[in-house]
Amino acid sequence: MNDPGGVRASGPGSVAVAGDNSGTITTYVSVDDGPSHHPALARKLRTLAQRILGDLEKDQVQQQLRSGHPLPVHCEAAPEKFTGRRKGAQEISAALAAASPLDLAGPLQNIAAVYEKKERSQLLVLGGAGSGKSVLVRRFAQAWLEDTRWTGKRPVPVIFSPGQWNPNNMSLRDWLIDRLERDHPFLGRWRPYKGTWATELIDMGHVLVILDGFDEMAKDHYGSALRQLGAVNLPLLLTIRHDKCDRHDKVANVMPEDGLFPGISLKPLELKDCSDGLSTRWAPVLDRLSRDSGEPAKILTAVLTTPLMFTMAKAFHPSRDDPECLLELLEFDSREALENRLLDAFVPRSYDPVLNLSVSKHRRWSSERAGHWLGYLATHLKKPQKDREKKNKEKPDALESDSQDIEWWQLGTTLSLPARMLISGSLCGLVSGATVAVIHAPLTSDPALGVLSIILNVLGIGLAFGLAHGFASKIKAGEAFKPSRMTIRIRGESRGVRLRRVRECFLPRVSGGLACGFVFGIVYGGGFAVNAMLGSSPWFPVFVVFGNWLAVGLLLGLAAGIVLALTAWLLTDAKAEESVSPTDLLRTNRAIALVHATAAGLVLGFGYGAAVTYFNGLALGLPVGIAASLAIAIGVSTLTPWGRWVVLVRLWLPLSRRLPWRMNAFLNDARERGVLRQAGAVYQFRHAQLRDRLAETYRQNDQPSADGRR
């Protein structure tokens, strides 16, 4: 088909647009020209597509978008400083803009027409805060996968939140592979000489990378990230808040001379779009806005014509507040105050039991408590500016930025490291101390000596595992507390693959075991040495006692490392049919933690008990071995991602009223109410602006309510 005025796509699975003087958009789609994939690769692609589509269909906001009033999105060609002056880029951008307004409830075929560059489609979406970028790309991904022409030869759209990408420490390719393996563990299966499936999908261009929220990165990362994006050769769709980039000088300095790639810039809604989407209760407000040319009316119009605030207004009007009070608010305050009013009304409306009967089957949390808990989660993601700047100055190579991902294994890290060490060590000490007390009570004739022994064991075990927790948190930025993407399965993989996994785990786990054993030996050896010194013992016996316990600690650590390395034999890659969700990942890591704790406790407890039996007899060795087994099992479990989750998120934070007791149910319920959304193995707030407002409110009012609850 000849079209001298347009741009044709040349690669398999490509889509391109062409325009004429009348502004008509013609879409060319090629889905059948490429070579067929290997059957195994085709199965992985289809499974990934089904997972992505399933997550998008669960999104409450997407469901409302498709079932409610269509939200039109107006757009124009992106500025030249982003697209460059290339003729093709300008024509594509203008052609896409000519399709304005875009109907988000429709198939979005026009926005799917992206520029083909070296067989890699790339598109840029610019817009201000709340302009609809995230909704647009999510709807685009859903429409792309629902298209009946999707045969598996087109790339699968996957949405990534780049806020946690540090381009100075990791390339875009490696970061994308890591995120794919985290959210879709079945793609982490390693194959000899080929790497993982995730590596092949990225390298071969089988993933349409959607980077939603480039502006969420640390500002000092913009330059390095833009350089990588300018050179990348992947199917890519990128969203950026242009107002943030315009204010940052480094963006202009590192922007490629020929721009990034074609794109569109989203524009505000029109007032008639608002009148079509809001109820009749808003009629007096909209009528006044259409007639009033004063500053308050202009501010309210600007707020309501922002897609995010438009949807917040739709959620606002069924509540008990009168929409006309917004006009009164403007007489005294500003646009920011009005936006905050709409954002503040969103959570109470979402947790109103009358307005949300469809989710009332779950526990009915009050809006006050839910807002407080959501605020704590928001502060976990949105660090205070002063704290972030201070930390970035201390570690310029590991700049911190705001995050979108609510990762269950990171919850509780808002507590300082000393606080986490104290809480974890105290729990280990108290539980293990109680165990030792029950077992040792019948063996001790002197009650005072028994109490002293219990106190020393509580302090020793608590201090040892508290320090071990801090040590594990510092090794490679807390690598020990990152969840495993494997699963426990006795059968299913060859002996060679299992041996390779054991070899890979052996050195790190033995090293970690020796380090923890050294801490244990120092703590216990130091304690008994001090006790000997207080008893007026000579220096030589004091050194012998210290050396003996240090040797015991190192031997226990070595044995623990070897045992934990051998348990890697039981780990296998996740199967494609196994679901991926935050809860599933938590359950998998719970099973792994229990296996690690049980194996270490039994082996080390038996060895320690056998040693005591050899020197002191079975009457003392048996109970000591049992006590050691329980203490080691509890301590090892707290050094796992699931163990830290239990200690901090399931116990301490609910006790301090910062999170609910039923955390999993609460997060899933918030997703069903449209406050959160699920993205693979993590949850995310519906919008960064909502997250920021919840964090701000939490910090301003971190006090119990009038009835004594938070």
N, C-alpha and C positions, 0 to 999 in steps of 0.2 A: 504494500500500500504506500503510495507516494504522498508525501505531505511536506513540501518545501518550507512551509512556515512553522513547522513544529519540530519536536525532538522525539526521536524514536528510541525505545529501549532495545539494547542489543543482547543482553545476557539472559540466561534462563531464569524464569520466575520474575522477570522484571516488569515494572509498570512505569509508563511515562505519559506525559500530557502534551497536547498541542493546542494552540489557540489561533483564532483568526481575528479579523478586525471587529467582528460582531461580539467578541467576548465568549464565543462558544468553546467549551472544553471538550476535547475528544480524548478518551482514555484508551490507551493501547495496553493490553494485558497479554503476557506470554507466560504460560505455565507449563507447557508441554514440550518445549524445545530442548530442554536440558537433558543430560544423560540420566539414566535411572540410577538411584542410589543402591548401595549394597543392602540386601534385605535386613541385616542387623541394624545398619544405620537408619534405614527407613523406619524400623520399629521404634528406635530411640526418638526420632523426630516426631513421630505420631504420638508417642507417649508424652513427650514434652509439650506438644501442642494441646493435648487433652488436659494436662495439668494446668497450663497457663489459662486456658479457656475456663476450666472449672473455678479457678481462683477469681477470675473476672466476673463470672456469673454469680458468685457468692457476694459480690460487692453490693451492699444495699443501695449505695448511691447510683450505681449503674442500673439497678433494677428500677429505681424511681425515675431515672432519666428516660428509660425506654417505655415505661408505662404511663408517665405523666405528660405534662405539656412539653413539646420539643423545645430545646434551648438553642436558638440560633447563635452562631459565633461569627462575628464580623472580623475580617482580616484585610491586610494590605501587604504589599511586597516588603520584605525585610530591608533595612537600610544597607547601603552599599558597603559600609565598613564591616558588615558581617558576611555578606554574600560575595563581595568583590565586584569588579567591573567586567567580568567575563560575560560575553553576549549570551551564552547559553544559560548561565546562572540567572541573569536578569530576566530572560524570557520565561524560564520556568517559574520564577518567583511571581512574575506578573500574571502568568496563567493561573497559578494556584490562587492568587488574590482575587482574580476575576470570578472565582467560584463563590465568593462571599455573598450572602452569609452561608455558613456550613451548618447543616442540620445534624446535631449530635444524636438524634434518634434514628437517623437514616443510615444507609450503608457506607457513607463516607468514601465513595469511590474517588472523588476528586482529591481529597487529602491523601489518599493512598497512592496518588500519582507522584512519585518522588523521582528526583533526578538520578540518572544512571551515570556513574563515573567509574570507568574501568570495571564495569560489571558489579559495582557496589553502589546501591542506592543510598543516598544521604539527604537528609532534610533537616532544616533548622526551624524551630518554633519559638518565637520571641513573644514576650508579653509581660505586663506588670503583675504585681501581687494579686492573686485571686482572679486573674483574667481568664482562667479556664484551661490552662496548659495541661495540667495533670489529667483532668477529665477528658480532654481532647485525645491525648495519646492513649489513655486506657480504652476509650471507646474505639479508637482507631485499631488497637490491637485486637479487641474483641470482634470488630467487623471484619478484620483481615482473616481471622481464624474461622469465623462463621461463613465466610464466602464459600459457596459450593464449588468454586473453581480451585479451592486449595487442595492440591493433590499430594502434598508432601514434597514437592520440588521447589516450592518457594520457601524462603527462610522463615523460621518461627520467631515471632516477636516476643522478646523478653524484656521486662521493665526492670531497670536497675536504678537505685538511688545513689548517686556518686558522692554524697556528702562525706562518706567515710573513706573515699579513695585518696590516698596520698601519692600523687604522681612523682614525688621525689624519691620515694622508697620502692615503688612497684609500678611496673608498666601497666597500661590500660589492658593489654591482652592478658597478663597474669592475673590482674584483679578481676576481670570478667570471668575467667576460668574458675577462680576461687569462689566467686559468688554463685556461679552455676552449680558447683559441687556442693556448696552449703545448702542451697535451697532445693536442689534436686540430686540427692545422694546417689541415685542410680547412674548418674553421669560421671561419678567419681571412680568407676571401675577401671583399674589399671590394666593395660594390655602391653605385652612385650614389644618394645621398639616403636610403639605408637602413642604411648602416653594414655591419658584418660579419654573417655568419650567427650567430655566437656572440651578438652583441648582440640579434638578434631572438629567439633561443631564450630568453635570460634575460628580456628585457622582456615577452615574450608568455606567460611561465610554462610553457614547454615542457620545462624542466629541473627535476626534483625535486632540489633542492640538499641534499646530505647533508654537513653540517659535522661531521667526526669529530675530536674532540679540541680542543674550545674551550679547555680548560685549558692547552694547550700554548702559548698566546699569552703574551706578556709581561704580568705581573700589572697593570701600569699601563695596559694596553690594555683591561682587562675593562670598565671603565665605558663608554668610547666604543663598544665593540663591542656591549654589551648594549643601549645606546640605539638603535643601528641595527637590531639584531635585533628589538627590540620594535616598531619602526615598519615593518619590512619586510613586503611583500605578495607573497611568493613561496612556492611549494611548498617546504617546508623540513622537514628532520629534523636535529636538533641533539643531539650527545652531550656531556655535561659530567661531569667528576669533581666530585661535590658536596662532597667533603671539602676540595678546594682552594678552592672558592668559599666554603664556610662559614668558612674561616679568613681570608678577605679582606674587609675592611670595605667596600671600594668597591662590592662586589656588592650588598650590602643597600641602600646609599645610592642606587644608580642603577636598581635593579630597578623596572620599571613597577608602578604601584599595582595594576593588575588582573593582574599576573603576565605571563609570556611567553606560553605556550600549554599545552594539555594535555600530560601526559606520564606516564611510568612511572619508577620507581626500581628498579633491579636489586638483588636480594638474593643472599646467598651460596647455594651449593648445600647440599643436605642430605647427611648422611653416607651414606645409602643410595644416593644418586646416584653417589658415589665407588666404593662397593663393586660397583655394576653395571658401572662402566667400567674398573676396574683388574683386573689379572690375579690369579691365585691366590697369587702370591708376596707380594702385599700383604695376604693374609688375616690373618696374625698381627698386623700393625700395626693394621688396621682393627678387629680383634676387641678388641685392647687399648684402642683409643680408645673403643669403645662401652661398655667397662666401667670405664675409668679416669676419674675426675673431677678429677684433679690438674691443676696449672697447665701442666706440659709437654704433657699430652694435649690440653688446651684450645687451646694455641698451635698444635699440629700440626693439630688439627681445623679451626681457623680458616684455616690456610694451605691445606689440601687442599680446603676448600669454596669457595675462590676459583677461578673457572673457568680463569684463566690458569695458576695454580699446579697445578690439576688436570691440565691438558694437559701441563705440564712434568713432573709426576709420572709421567704415562703414558709420556713420552719417557725418563724417568729409569730406570724399572724394567727395561727390557731391557739396560741397560748392566751393567758389571761390578760396580757398587756394590750392596750389599744394602739393600733398603728399610728393614730394621729398624735400620740405623745412624742413621736420622733421629731415632729416639727417644733414642738415646745423645747425639746432637748437642744435643738440646733440654735435656738435663740441665745443660749448661754455658753455652749461648748463648741467643739470643733468636729471635723470629719473623723478624727481619731476616736473621739468620745462616742460618736454614733456607731462606728464600726465595732467598738468594744461592747456597746450595748447589744448589738445583734449577735456578736460572738458569745456574750455572757448568757444570752437567752437560749442558745442552742442546746447546751447540756441539760438544763431543766426540762426543756421541751422533749428531748430525746428520752428522758427517764420519767416522763409523766405517765403513770399507769393507765390513765383514761385514754390518752392519745396513742398508746403503744400496746394495744391489747394483743397483738400478734406475738410479742415477745414476753408477755406476762407469765408464761409458763416457768420462766426462770425466777430465781430469787429476786424479789422486788427491792433493789437497793434504792435508797432515797437519793434524790438529785444532789443533796448537799454532800453526802458521803461519796457518791460517785464522782462528783466534781473535785472533791479533795484528792481522791485516789488518782484520778486522771491528771490532776495538777502535779502530783508527785512524779508520775511517769513522764510528764512533760519536762520537769526540771532535770530528770535523768538524761533527756536528749538535748535540752537547751541549756547549756552551761552559762552562768553569768558572765558578762563581758569582761569584768575585771579578773575573774578567775581564769578565763581562757587566755587573756593576754599575758597574765603572769606565767602560766604554764608554758605558753608558746615562747616566751623569752627564755625560760629555763631550758627548753628543749626545742630549738628552732628547726631541727630535722624531723620532728614528729608533731607538726602543727595540729591543733585540735580544731574541729569544726562541729557545727550542729549536725545531729544525726536524725534520720527519719525512722530508723529501724528500732523497734522495741524487741530486743533480744533477751530471752528469758535468762540466758547464762550471764548477762551483763547487769541484770537488775540487782540493785543493792550496792553497785560500785559507786553510787553517789556518796556512800559512807567512805570516810577516809580509810586508807590502808591500815593504820594502827587500830582503828575501830573494828574493822573486819577481823584483824588478827585477834583482838581481845575477845570478840563475840565467839569466834570459832574455837579459840583455845579454851575459853570458859566452858563452852558446851561440852567439848571433849573431856575436859578435866572433871566436870561435875558428873557426867554420865559414867565415865570410867571410874571415877572415885567412888561413886555409889556401888558400882559393880565390885570393886576391890573390897569395899567395906562389908558387903554381904558375904563374900567368899572368905575373907580373912578373919571375920569375927569369931568363928568357932576355933580358929587356930591360935588366937592370942589370949594368954592368961591374964595379962596386965591390961586393963581397959585404957589407961592413960597412954601406954605405948601403942595400942591399937588405934586410938584417935590420932596420935601423932603420925603414925604410918599412913593413915588415910589422908590427912592434910598434906603430907609430903607428896603422896601419889597424885592427888588432885592438882597441886601446884606444878609438879614435875611434868605430868602428862599435858596439862593445859598449856604450860609455857613451851614445851617441846613442839606440840602441834600448832600452837599459835605462831611460833617463829617459822615453822615449816610452811604454814599458809602464806606468810609474807614472802618467804623465799620463792614459793611456787608462783606467786603473783608477779614477781619481778623477772623470772626467767622468760626471755623472749616475749616481753609484754604480756605475760599471763597465758602463755601457750597451753599450760596445764589445764586451764579452766575453759578452753574452747571445746565445744561439744564434738564428739566423734561422729563421723558420717557413716560409720560401719554399723553392723548389727550382729548380735550373737546368733550363731548358727553352727551346729556341729558338722553338718554335711552341706555340700553344695559347691565346694571349690577344690581344686587339685592340691596335692601335697606341696608342689613346687611354689604355688602362689602363697600358701600359708607359711612356708619356710621363709620366703622372701619378706613377708610382713613381720615375722618374728625378728629377722636380722635387722630390719629397718628400725624396729622399736627397741632393740636390745641395748645399744649404747646410750640413747637418751634416758631410758628408764633406769638403767643401772646407775648412771651418773646422778640422776635425781634421787634415787634411793640412797646412794652413798652420802649425798649432801644432807638429806633429811636425817640419816643415821648419825652423821657427824653432829648435827644440832642436838639430837636426842642424847648422844654420848656426852656432849659438853654440859647440857642441862643437868642430867642425872649424875654425871661424874662430879660436876661442880657442887651439886647439892650434898652428895654424900661426903665429899672432901671437906666442905665447910662443917658438916656435922661432926666429922672426925676431929677437925681442928678445935671445935668447941669442946670436944671431950678430952682435950689436952694430949692428943696423939702426936707422936713424933712426925717429922716432916716426911720421912721415907714412906711409912704406911699411908700417909695422906696422898702422896704421889701414886702409890700402887693402886689405891682405891679409884682415884681419878682415871688412871690409865686403863684399869680393868673395865670401867664403865664406858670409856671412850671406845675400847676395842669391841665391847658388846654392841654399842650403838652402830659402829661401822659394819659389823657382821650382820646385824639385823637389817641395816639399810641395804647391804649388798644382796642379802637373801630376798628382801622385798622387791628390789629392782629386777632380779632374775625371775621371780615368780610373776610379776606384772608383765614382764616381757614375754614370758611363755603363754600368758593368757591371750596374747595377740593371735595365737593359733585358732582361737574360737571365733575371731572376728571375720566377717565376710562382707562384701559389698552389698548394698541394698538392692533389692530386686525392683524391676520397673513397675510391677503391680502394687508395690507397697506405697501407701499414701505419704504425702509430705505435708506436714503442718507443724506449728510450734509444739502442739501436744504430742504428736508422734515422735518428734525429735527428742522431746523430754523423756518420753517413755523408753525409747531406745537407750538413751544415756543412763537412765535409772537401772536398766538391766545390766549394762556394762559396769556401772559403779558397784552394784551388788556382787557381781562376779569377782571384780578386783578385790573388794573388801573381804569377801568370804575366803578367797584363795589365800590372800596375804595373812588374814587372821588365823586360818587353820594351820598353814605351813609354819609361820613364825611362832605361833603360840605353841604348837607341838614341839618345835625345836627348842624353844626357851624352856618349856616345861620339862623336856627330856634332859636338858643340861642341869636344871635344878634338881631333878630326880637323881641324877648321877652323883651329885655331891651331897644332897640332903635327904634323899629318900622319896618314895612315892607319896607319902602323906602330905608333904609340902609341895612337891613338884606338880601334882595333878591340879590342885586349886590355883597355883600360880600360873600354870599353863593356860587354864581356862580364862583367868582374869586377863592375862596377856593377849589371848586371842580376841576377846571382846574389845579390849582397849585399842589394839591395832586395827581391827576391822572398823571401829567407829572413826578412828583418826584417819585411816586411808580414805574412807568414804567422804569425809569432809574436804579432801584434797582433789575431788572430782567436780566437774560442772554441776552434776545433779546434787551432790552433797552441799556445795555452796548455795545452790538454789534453796534446798531444804532449810539450811541454817539461817540464811538471811531473809529469803522471800516468804517462806512458809512459816517461820517462827518469829524472828526478830522484828521485821518490819510490820507484820500484823499486830504484834504485841505493843509496838510503839505507835500504832494507829495510822501508819502511813500507807499501808496497803491492806486489802481485804484478806480474810483467811482463805477464801476460795478463789485464788488468783486466776487459775485457768478458766473457771466458769465466768469470772468477771470480764476477762479479756475477750472471750468468745461472745459474751452477751453484748459488749460494746461494739464488736464488729457487726452483729446482727442489727444493732440500733443505728448503724451508719456513722458512729463516732470514730471507729477504727476501721481499717481494711487489712486484709491478709495478703502478704506478698511472700509466697513460699514458706519458709520456716520462721518468718518474723511477722509481727504486726506493725502497722504504721498509722499515725494520725491521718485523718482525712485530708488535712491541709496544714502546711507549715504555719500559716497565720493563726489557725486555731490552736496548734501546739504552743506557739509563742504566747498567746493570750492566756492560756491555762497556766503556763509556767509563771507568767507575771502575776496573775491573781494568787497563785499558791504562795509565792514569796511575799506578797503584800499582806496576806492574811493566813499565815500558818499558825492558826490558833483554833482551839476547840470551839464548836458552835455553842449557842446559848444553852442547849440541853446537855452539854458536856461531851458531845461527840465531835470528831473531826470530820 
